[in-house]
Amino acid sequence: MPDVHDIDVIVGGGGVAGAAAAAAIQQLGYQVMVVEPGQHDERRLAGEIFHPPGVSGLADLALLSPLSAQPAVNVGGFSVTSEGGYIRLPYDSVPSHRALGLSLEHSLIRQRLMRAVSLLPNVTVKNGARVVGIDQSDPSHVVVGVANGSDSGSYRCRMLVVADGSPSRLARMAGITVHNRLISTVCGYRISIENLPQREFGHVFLGTPTPILLYPISHDTARILFDIPYKATNRSIVTDCLALAQNLPRALREEVTRTIEAQQRMSVVTRATTTERAARGRVVLVGDAGGSCHPLTATGMTMCVSDALLLRRALSERHGDLPAALQLYERRRRWPQATRLVLADALREAFCGTSPEARVVQGGILALWRDSAEARSATVALLSTADGRPFALTQQILAATKRGFLNHLRNPKPENREIGVCSAARLLIAMLFRNVRQVLKGRADVARDSSGSLWSTAKRG
């Protein structure tokens, strides 16, 4: 029988979630080993923005300083462009935000975080290795098989932290059910910041079949993302990107068009994933391994840090009782995670929907943002994950639906005249009911409904 080595904690995955979890757990005195398979980071399109709660969390973990060096840039919030006008959603509208956002190319984020974590006194990084086995037959520990080419070994540890992203292979190995729905292909290009309408802000451009996301990743470079719905077209992805770009402001459109035609694109398949639970035995999920959503809200990186802090707090409060700590972590994570997933799904469906009722709701959202500083602040708090309360999201859904319906009654747009008052009321009430039900019933319903969108569910109702 091969030798079994002892270590306190193994972290499976060395991305943002794994690095943050390792940094957080080692602060409690645990000996941590990060098992990182190694990926071609420069070829991967992944999260590049930390919202203010994520930035504050990085500072708490002593990871902010190495990450924020140049070419990293601060981001002041997001600017939403619709019908030629701009609506600013600034981070400083939320009193609890103690920092601006932070943006940097993903490959540099990973490199800097892993370098910083590898220098911590209680952390060992095992590069080029992967977790190949999980044995929880003995409730007092978990045995983790680790392979590095032809070299393999087993480790007996008190806890395995799963941080391998979405959809999580290790979660399934641990016996946790993962629900997975493909949403779209997101294509990314690098452009200059010269033609950004507001260089210190990220941008969301509406008025296209799917929103276009654009944000700085350095002092002179920005990332533009095109969202191509899954199986929505038989055209080439390049053709789809060029078509979407035609709705951008002129100077920006011309630069982006040249870039699409000349630059090799990066792409990623986006997924909505949920898990039946965030912990099983002595295995716990963090970051996207515990659930992911469309990147429109850019919450993934921040949640990686928040999960690490939440896990550290639970471990500290339960004084070494790991099963109790993981149960506490799972319970506290449930509602913020459900709020995050429902928000991303609902916003994307509202902004991508072509039905008259979806357009009515989109109009209500934009009207609230234009006219109410309070609504803008509440939205930014939800988007940044500073507010993870289901009740807060429910309030915003109610307000947007009501505002859209009233605007439709007073002055229906030409494209929405086909929908009558009674029909609009019936459809919007169905949508409202379905969205609120998703929020209030939390993660369980999100998982059960993962095969369909919120809006399509509402229309069937």
C-alpha positions as CSV (number, residue, x, y, z in Angstrom):
1,M,0.0,0.0,0.0
2,P,1.5,3.4,-1.0
3,D,2.5,5.8,1.8
4,V,-0.1,8.3,2.9
5,H,1.2,11.7,3.8
6,D,-0.5,14.0,6.3
7,I,-1.4,17.7,5.8
8,D,-4.1,19.9,7.2
9,V,-5.8,21.2,4.1
10,I,-5.6,20.6,0.3
11,V,-6.9,23.2,-2.1
12,G,-7.7,21.7,-5.5
13,G,-7.1,24.5,-8.0
14,G,-4.8,27.5,-8.1
15,G,-6.9,30.2,-9.7
16,V,-8.3,33.2,-7.9
17,A,-10.6,31.1,-5.7
18,G,-7.9,28.7,-4.7
19,A,-5.3,31.4,-4.0
20,A,-7.7,33.4,-1.9
21,A,-8.8,30.3,0.0
22,A,-5.2,29.2,0.7
23,A,-4.3,32.7,1.9
24,A,-7.4,32.8,4.2
25,I,-7.0,29.4,5.7
26,Q,-3.3,29.6,6.4
27,Q,-4.0,32.7,8.5
28,L,-5.6,30.3,11.0
29,G,-2.4,28.3,11.3
30,Y,-3.3,25.4,9.0
31,Q,-0.7,23.9,6.7
32,V,-2.1,24.2,3.2
33,M,-1.1,22.6,-0.1
34,V,-2.4,24.0,-3.3
35,V,-2.7,21.5,-6.2
36,E,-2.5,23.4,-9.4
37,P,-2.7,21.5,-12.8
38,G,-1.2,24.4,-14.7
39,Q,-3.1,26.0,-17.6
40,H,-2.2,28.3,-20.5
41,D,-3.4,31.4,-18.8
42,E,-2.5,33.7,-21.7
43,R,-5.0,31.8,-23.8
44,R,-7.9,31.9,-21.3
45,L,-10.7,34.5,-21.3
46,A,-11.8,34.8,-17.7
47,G,-12.7,37.3,-15.0
48,E,-10.7,40.5,-14.9
49,I,-12.6,42.8,-12.5
50,F,-12.8,42.9,-8.7
51,H,-15.7,44.9,-7.4
52,P,-15.0,47.0,-4.2
53,P,-15.9,44.2,-1.7
54,G,-13.4,41.9,-3.6
55,V,-10.7,44.6,-3.4
56,S,-11.3,45.1,0.4
57,G,-11.2,41.3,0.8
58,L,-7.9,41.1,-1.1
59,A,-6.5,43.7,1.3
60,D,-7.7,41.6,4.3
61,L,-5.8,38.6,2.8
62,A,-2.7,40.6,2.2
63,L,-3.0,40.0,-1.5
64,L,-3.9,43.4,-2.7
65,S,-0.5,45.0,-2.8
66,P,1.1,42.5,-5.2
67,L,-2.0,42.5,-7.4
68,S,-2.5,46.2,-7.7
69,A,0.9,47.1,-9.1
70,Q,1.0,48.4,-12.7
71,P,-0.5,47.7,-15.1
72,A,-3.6,47.2,-12.9
73,V,-6.1,50.0,-12.9
74,N,-8.9,51.2,-10.7
75,V,-12.4,51.2,-12.0
76,G,-15.0,53.7,-10.7
77,G,-18.1,51.7,-11.6
78,F,-20.1,51.0,-14.8
79,S,-21.7,53.2,-17.5
80,V,-24.7,51.8,-19.3
81,T,-25.3,53.1,-22.8
82,S,-28.8,53.0,-24.2
83,E,-30.5,55.0,-27.0
84,G,-27.5,57.3,-27.2
85,G,-27.5,58.2,-23.5
86,Y,-25.3,57.2,-20.6
87,I,-26.4,56.1,-17.2
88,R,-23.5,56.0,-14.6
89,L,-23.6,53.4,-11.9
90,P,-20.7,54.5,-9.7
91,Y,-19.2,52.4,-6.9
92,D,-19.0,55.4,-4.6
93,S,-22.8,55.6,-4.5
94,V,-22.7,52.6,-2.0
95,P,-21.7,53.8,1.5
96,S,-20.2,50.4,2.4
97,H,-17.7,50.4,-0.4
98,R,-14.3,51.3,1.0
99,A,-12.4,51.1,-2.3
100,L,-12.8,51.4,-6.0
101,G,-12.9,48.4,-8.3
102,L,-9.7,46.8,-9.7
103,S,-9.1,45.5,-13.1
104,L,-6.2,43.6,-14.7
105,E,-5.6,41.0,-17.4
106,H,-6.6,37.6,-16.1
107,S,-3.3,35.8,-16.8
108,L,-1.5,38.5,-14.7
109,I,-4.0,38.1,-11.9
110,R,-3.4,34.4,-11.7
111,Q,0.4,34.7,-11.9
112,R,0.6,37.4,-9.2
113,L,-1.8,35.7,-6.8
114,M,0.0,32.4,-7.0
115,R,3.4,34.0,-6.6
116,A,2.1,35.8,-3.5
117,V,0.5,32.7,-2.0
118,S,3.6,30.6,-2.6
119,L,5.6,32.9,-0.4
120,L,3.2,32.5,2.6
121,P,4.7,30.6,5.5
122,N,2.1,27.9,5.7
123,V,1.5,27.2,2.0
124,T,3.0,24.8,-0.4
125,V,2.2,24.9,-4.1
126,K,2.3,21.7,-6.1
127,N,2.4,22.8,-9.7
128,G,1.6,20.5,-12.6
129,A,-0.4,18.2,-10.4
130,R,-4.1,17.4,-10.2
131,V,-6.5,15.7,-7.8
132,V,-7.4,12.3,-9.0
133,G,-9.1,10.7,-6.1
134,I,-11.3,11.7,-3.1
135,D,-12.0,9.1,-0.3
136,Q,-14.3,10.1,2.5
137,S,-15.0,6.6,3.8
138,D,-13.5,7.7,7.2
139,P,-15.5,10.7,8.6
140,S,-12.4,11.8,10.6
141,H,-10.5,12.9,7.5
142,V,-10.5,12.9,3.7
143,V,-7.8,11.0,1.6
144,V,-6.9,12.9,-1.6
145,G,-5.1,11.3,-4.4
146,V,-2.7,13.6,-6.2
147,A,-1.0,12.8,-9.5
148,N,1.8,14.7,-11.3
149,G,2.6,12.8,-14.5
150,S,3.8,9.3,-13.5
151,D,4.3,10.5,-9.9
152,S,1.3,10.0,-7.7
153,G,0.6,10.0,-4.0
154,S,-2.1,10.1,-1.3
155,Y,-2.7,12.7,1.3
156,R,-4.7,12.4,4.5
157,C,-6.1,15.8,5.3
158,R,-8.7,17.5,7.5
159,M,-10.4,19.3,4.6
160,L,-10.4,19.5,0.8
161,V,-11.2,22.9,-0.7
162,V,-12.5,22.5,-4.2
163,A,-11.6,25.5,-6.4
164,D,-11.4,24.1,-9.9
165,G,-13.9,26.4,-11.5
166,S,-17.1,25.7,-13.4
167,P,-18.4,23.1,-14.0
168,S,-16.4,21.5,-11.2
169,R,-14.9,18.0,-11.9
170,L,-13.9,17.7,-8.2
171,A,-17.4,18.5,-6.9
172,R,-18.7,15.6,-8.9
173,M,-15.9,13.3,-7.7
174,A,-16.9,14.2,-4.1
175,G,-20.5,13.1,-4.9
176,I,-22.0,16.6,-5.2
177,T,-24.5,17.0,-8.0
178,V,-23.7,19.8,-10.4
179,H,-26.4,21.3,-12.7
180,N,-24.9,22.8,-15.9
181,R,-26.6,24.9,-18.6
182,L,-24.7,26.4,-21.6
183,I,-25.6,30.0,-22.2
184,S,-23.4,31.5,-24.9
185,T,-19.9,32.0,-26.3
186,V,-18.2,35.2,-25.1
187,C,-15.5,36.5,-27.4
188,G,-12.9,39.0,-26.2
189,Y,-10.5,41.3,-27.9
190,R,-7.9,43.8,-26.7
191,I,-8.3,47.4,-27.8
192,S,-6.9,50.8,-26.8
193,I,-8.7,53.0,-24.3
194,E,-8.5,55.9,-26.6
195,N,-12.1,55.7,-27.7
196,L,-13.7,54.7,-24.4
197,P,-16.5,57.2,-23.6
198,Q,-15.4,57.2,-19.9
199,R,-12.0,55.7,-19.4
200,E,-12.2,55.2,-15.6
201,F,-15.5,53.2,-16.0
202,G,-16.5,49.9,-17.3
203,H,-19.2,50.1,-20.1
204,V,-22.3,48.1,-21.0
205,F,-23.7,48.9,-24.4
206,L,-27.4,48.1,-24.9
207,G,-29.5,48.4,-28.1
208,T,-27.9,45.2,-29.6
209,P,-29.3,41.7,-29.5
210,T,-27.0,41.0,-26.6
211,P,-25.1,43.5,-24.4
212,I,-21.5,44.5,-25.2
213,L,-19.2,44.7,-22.2
214,L,-16.1,46.9,-22.3
215,Y,-13.7,47.8,-19.5
216,P,-10.0,48.9,-19.0
217,I,-7.4,46.3,-18.1
218,S,-4.4,48.7,-18.0
219,H,-3.7,52.4,-18.4
220,D,-3.7,52.1,-22.2
221,T,-5.6,48.8,-22.9
222,A,-9.2,47.7,-22.6
223,R,-11.1,44.4,-23.1
224,I,-14.2,44.3,-25.2
225,L,-16.5,41.2,-24.9
226,F,-19.2,40.1,-27.3
227,D,-21.9,37.7,-26.1
228,I,-22.9,35.2,-28.8
229,P,-26.0,33.2,-27.7
230,Y,-25.5,29.4,-27.6
231,K,-26.6,27.8,-30.9
232,A,-28.4,31.1,-31.8
233,T,-26.9,31.5,-35.3
234,N,-25.2,29.5,-38.1
235,R,-23.0,32.4,-39.0
236,S,-19.4,32.5,-38.0
237,I,-18.6,34.0,-34.6
238,V,-16.4,36.7,-36.3
239,T,-19.5,37.8,-38.4
240,D,-21.6,37.9,-35.2
241,C,-19.1,40.1,-33.4
242,L,-18.8,42.5,-36.4
243,A,-22.6,42.8,-36.6
244,L,-22.8,43.6,-32.9
245,A,-20.0,46.2,-33.2
246,Q,-22.0,48.2,-35.7
247,N,-24.1,49.7,-32.9
248,L,-21.0,51.2,-31.0
249,P,-20.2,54.9,-31.2
250,R,-18.5,55.7,-34.5
251,A,-14.8,56.1,-33.5
252,L,-15.0,53.1,-31.2
253,R,-16.9,51.1,-33.9
254,E,-14.1,51.7,-36.4
255,E,-11.4,50.7,-34.1
256,V,-13.2,47.6,-32.9
257,T,-14.0,46.5,-36.5
258,R,-10.3,46.7,-37.4
259,T,-9.4,44.8,-34.3
260,I,-11.9,42.0,-35.0
261,E,-10.6,41.6,-38.5
262,A,-6.9,41.5,-37.5
263,Q,-6.6,40.2,-34.0
264,Q,-6.9,36.5,-32.9
265,R,-9.9,36.4,-30.5
266,M,-10.1,34.8,-27.1
267,S,-13.3,33.0,-26.2
268,V,-15.0,31.1,-23.5
269,V,-18.2,29.1,-23.3
270,T,-20.3,30.7,-20.5
271,R,-22.4,28.4,-18.3
272,A,-25.0,28.8,-15.6
273,T,-24.0,26.1,-13.0
274,T,-25.5,25.4,-9.6
275,T,-24.7,22.7,-7.1
276,E,-27.0,20.8,-4.8
277,R,-24.8,21.9,-1.9
278,A,-21.6,23.8,-1.1
279,A,-20.1,21.2,1.3
280,R,-20.2,17.4,1.7
281,G,-18.4,15.7,4.6
282,R,-15.0,17.4,4.6
283,V,-15.1,18.7,1.1
284,V,-16.1,22.3,0.5
285,L,-16.6,24.3,-2.7
286,V,-15.5,27.9,-3.2
287,G,-15.7,30.3,-6.2
288,D,-17.2,29.1,-9.5
289,A,-16.9,25.5,-8.3
290,G,-19.9,26.3,-6.1
291,G,-22.0,27.9,-8.8
292,S,-21.4,30.3,-11.7
293,C,-23.4,32.7,-13.9
294,H,-23.1,34.8,-17.0
295,P,-20.3,37.4,-16.7
296,L,-22.6,40.4,-17.4
297,T,-22.6,41.3,-13.7
298,A,-18.8,40.5,-13.4
299,T,-19.3,39.0,-9.9
300,G,-17.2,35.9,-10.3
301,M,-13.8,37.3,-9.1
302,T,-15.4,39.0,-6.1
303,M,-17.3,35.9,-5.0
304,C,-14.0,34.0,-5.0
305,V,-12.6,36.3,-2.4
306,S,-15.8,36.5,-0.5
307,D,-16.1,32.7,-0.2
308,A,-12.5,32.6,1.1
309,L,-13.3,35.1,3.8
310,L,-16.6,33.4,4.7
311,L,-14.8,30.1,5.0
312,R,-12.1,31.6,7.2
313,R,-14.8,33.1,9.5
314,A,-16.7,29.9,9.8
315,L,-13.6,27.9,10.7
316,S,-12.6,30.5,13.3
317,E,-16.0,30.6,14.9
318,R,-16.3,26.8,15.2
319,H,-12.8,26.5,16.7
320,G,-11.5,23.6,14.7
321,D,-14.7,21.6,14.4
322,L,-14.5,21.3,10.7
323,P,-17.8,19.5,9.9
324,A,-19.7,22.2,11.9
325,A,-17.7,25.0,10.3
326,L,-18.5,23.7,6.8
327,Q,-22.2,23.5,7.6
328,L,-22.0,27.1,8.9
329,Y,-20.2,28.2,5.7
330,E,-22.8,26.4,3.5
331,R,-25.7,28.0,5.4
332,R,-24.3,31.5,5.2
333,R,-23.3,31.3,1.6
334,R,-26.7,30.1,0.3
335,W,-28.6,33.3,0.1
336,P,-25.9,35.6,-1.3
337,Q,-25.1,33.0,-3.9
338,A,-28.7,32.6,-4.9
339,T,-29.2,36.3,-5.1
340,R,-26.1,36.6,-7.3
341,L,-27.2,33.9,-9.7
342,V,-30.8,35.1,-10.1
343,L,-29.6,38.7,-10.6
344,A,-27.3,37.7,-13.5
345,D,-29.9,35.5,-15.1
346,A,-32.7,38.1,-14.8
347,L,-30.6,41.1,-16.0
348,R,-29.3,39.2,-19.1
349,E,-32.8,38.0,-20.0
350,A,-34.2,41.5,-19.6
351,F,-31.5,43.0,-21.8
352,C,-31.5,40.3,-24.4
353,G,-35.3,39.7,-24.5
354,T,-37.1,40.6,-27.7
355,S,-40.7,40.0,-26.6
356,P,-42.8,43.2,-25.9
357,E,-43.0,42.3,-22.2
358,A,-39.2,41.9,-21.9
359,R,-38.8,45.3,-23.6
360,V,-41.3,46.8,-21.1
361,V,-39.2,45.6,-18.2
362,Q,-36.0,46.7,-19.7
363,G,-37.5,50.2,-20.1
364,G,-38.5,50.1,-16.4
365,I,-35.0,49.2,-15.3
366,L,-33.4,52.0,-17.3
367,A,-36.0,54.5,-16.2
368,L,-35.3,53.7,-12.6
369,W,-31.5,54.1,-13.1
370,R,-32.0,57.4,-14.9
371,D,-34.3,59.0,-12.4
372,S,-33.4,57.6,-9.0
373,A,-30.1,57.9,-7.2
374,E,-31.5,55.5,-4.6
375,A,-32.3,52.9,-7.2
376,R,-28.8,53.3,-8.8
377,S,-27.2,52.8,-5.4
378,A,-29.3,49.7,-4.6
379,T,-28.4,48.2,-8.0
380,V,-24.7,48.8,-7.6
381,A,-24.8,47.2,-4.1
382,L,-26.4,44.1,-5.6
383,L,-24.1,44.0,-8.6
384,S,-20.9,44.4,-6.5
385,T,-22.2,41.7,-4.0
386,A,-22.1,44.2,-1.2
387,D,-25.8,43.4,-0.7
388,G,-26.6,39.8,-1.0
389,R,-30.1,39.9,0.5
390,P,-32.8,38.2,-1.5
391,F,-35.3,40.8,-0.2
392,A,-33.2,43.6,-1.7
393,L,-33.2,41.9,-5.1
394,T,-36.9,41.3,-4.8
395,Q,-37.5,45.0,-4.1
396,Q,-35.6,45.9,-7.3
397,I,-37.5,43.4,-9.4
398,L,-40.8,44.8,-8.1
399,A,-39.8,48.4,-8.7
400,A,-38.5,47.8,-12.3
401,T,-41.6,45.8,-13.2
402,K,-44.0,48.4,-11.8
403,R,-42.1,51.3,-13.5
404,G,-42.0,49.6,-16.8
405,F,-45.7,48.8,-16.7
406,L,-46.7,52.4,-15.7
407,N,-44.5,53.8,-18.5
408,H,-46.1,51.4,-21.0
409,L,-49.6,52.7,-19.9
410,R,-48.6,56.3,-20.2
411,N,-46.6,56.2,-23.4
412,P,-46.2,52.8,-25.1
413,K,-43.3,52.7,-27.5
414,P,-44.2,51.9,-31.1
415,E,-42.6,48.4,-30.9
416,N,-44.6,47.6,-27.8
417,R,-48.0,48.8,-29.1
418,E,-48.9,45.3,-30.0
419,I,-49.3,44.4,-26.4
420,G,-52.5,45.6,-24.7
421,V,-52.9,46.7,-21.2
422,C,-54.5,43.5,-19.9
423,S,-52.1,41.4,-21.8
424,A,-49.2,43.4,-20.5
425,A,-50.4,43.2,-16.9
426,R,-50.9,39.4,-17.2
427,L,-47.5,38.7,-18.7
428,L,-45.7,41.1,-16.4
429,I,-47.3,39.6,-13.3
430,A,-46.3,36.1,-14.4
431,M,-42.8,37.3,-14.9
432,L,-42.7,39.1,-11.6
433,F,-44.1,36.0,-9.8
434,R,-41.6,33.7,-11.3
435,N,-38.6,36.0,-10.6
436,V,-39.6,36.6,-7.0
437,R,-40.2,32.9,-6.5
438,Q,-36.7,32.2,-7.7
439,V,-35.2,34.7,-5.3
440,L,-37.3,33.6,-2.3
441,K,-36.9,29.9,-2.7
442,G,-33.1,30.3,-3.1
443,R,-30.6,27.9,-4.4
444,A,-32.8,24.8,-4.5
445,D,-35.1,26.3,-7.1
446,V,-32.2,27.8,-9.0
447,A,-30.8,24.3,-9.4
448,R,-34.1,22.8,-10.3
449,D,-34.8,25.4,-13.0
450,S,-31.3,25.4,-14.4
451,S,-32.5,24.0,-17.7
452,G,-34.5,27.1,-18.6
453,S,-34.3,30.9,-18.1
454,L,-36.4,33.0,-15.8
455,W,-38.1,34.8,-18.6
456,S,-38.9,31.7,-20.6
457,T,-40.3,30.1,-17.5
458,A,-42.5,33.1,-17.0
459,K,-43.8,33.0,-20.5
460,R,-44.7,29.3,-20.1
461,G,-46.7,30.3,-17.0
